[in-house]
Amino acid sequence: MSNTAISVTTSATLLAAQNSARIRLEIENSSGGVVYLGDSSSVTTANGFTMADGEVYTFKPEADKSQFLYRGNVYAIAGSSLTVRVWEITTQRG
């Protein structure tokens, strides 16, 4: 499990790298501004998923549907330098 503060800038910033052991990922935006999420480094403020200040976005599976959990890269970009918190929980798969 990791809980990290990450500075998001006007260039695409990797928040969480692809991880096949991921079971939950939370991104908290308490930066005072808007960040935009995407699944690649081509995310922009025009095409990214808007995440307003104060929002928490959670990647988690629905009950009994863990095969549908997104485990790929998550990038963010902002109009100015902002800080978000990323919390990732992983498990060993055997």
C-alpha positions in Angstrom: 0.0 0.0 0.0 1.3 3.4 -0.8 0.0 7.0 -0.2 1.9 9.6 -2.1 1.6 13.3 -2.8 2.3 14.0 -6.5 2.9 17.4 -8.1 0.8 17.7 -11.3 2.0 20.3 -13.8 1.1 21.6 -17.3 2.8 18.5 -18.7 1.2 15.0 -18.4 2.3 13.5 -15.1 2.2 9.8 -14.3 0.1 9.3 -11.1 0.0 5.5 -11.1 1.9 3.1 -13.3 0.2 0.0 -14.7 0.1 -2.6 -11.9 -1.5 -6.0 -12.3 -1.6 -6.5 -8.5 -3.7 -3.3 -8.0 -6.9 -3.9 -6.1 -7.9 -0.3 -5.4 -6.6 3.2 -6.4 -7.8 6.5 -5.0 -6.9 9.9 -6.3 -7.7 12.9 -4.1 -7.7 16.4 -5.5 -7.5 18.9 -2.6 -5.2 21.3 -4.5 -7.5 24.2 -4.9 -7.7 23.8 -8.7 -8.9 21.4 -11.4 -6.9 18.4 -12.7 -7.7 16.2 -15.7 -7.2 12.5 -15.7 -6.4 10.2 -18.6 -4.9 6.8 -19.4 -2.0 8.0 -21.5 0.6 10.8 -21.6 -1.5 12.4 -24.4 -4.0 13.6 -21.7 -4.8 17.3 -22.0 -7.0 19.8 -20.3 -9.3 19.5 -23.3 -9.6 15.7 -23.4 -9.0 14.6 -19.8 -11.6 13.5 -17.3 -12.3 16.6 -15.1 -11.6 16.3 -11.4 -12.6 19.4 -9.4 -11.0 20.5 -6.2 -12.3 18.4 -3.3 -13.1 15.4 -5.4 -11.9 11.8 -4.8 -11.9 9.4 -7.7 -11.8 5.7 -6.8 -10.8 2.8 -9.1 -12.3 -0.2 -7.4 -14.1 -3.3 -8.6 -17.8 -3.9 -8.0 -18.6 -6.9 -5.8 -17.5 -10.1 -7.6 -16.3 -8.2 -10.6 -12.6 -7.7 -9.9 -11.7 -8.7 -13.5 -13.1 -5.3 -14.6 -10.8 -3.2 -12.3 -8.7 -0.8 -14.3 -5.0 -1.6 -13.7 -3.4 0.5 -16.4 -1.5 3.8 -16.3 -3.2 6.9 -14.9 -1.9 10.3 -15.9 -3.0 13.8 -14.9 -2.4 17.3 -16.2 -3.4 20.8 -14.8 -3.4 24.4 -15.9 -0.9 25.2 -13.2 1.2 23.3 -10.7 -1.1 21.4 -8.2 -0.6 18.6 -5.8 -2.9 15.5 -5.6 -2.7 12.5 -3.3 -2.6 9.0 -4.7 -3.4 5.9 -2.6 -2.8 2.5 -4.2 -3.6 -0.9 -2.6 -2.1 -4.0 -4.1 -2.1 -7.7 -3.4 0.1 -10.6 -4.3 -1.5 -12.8 -6.9 -0.6 -16.4 -7.0 
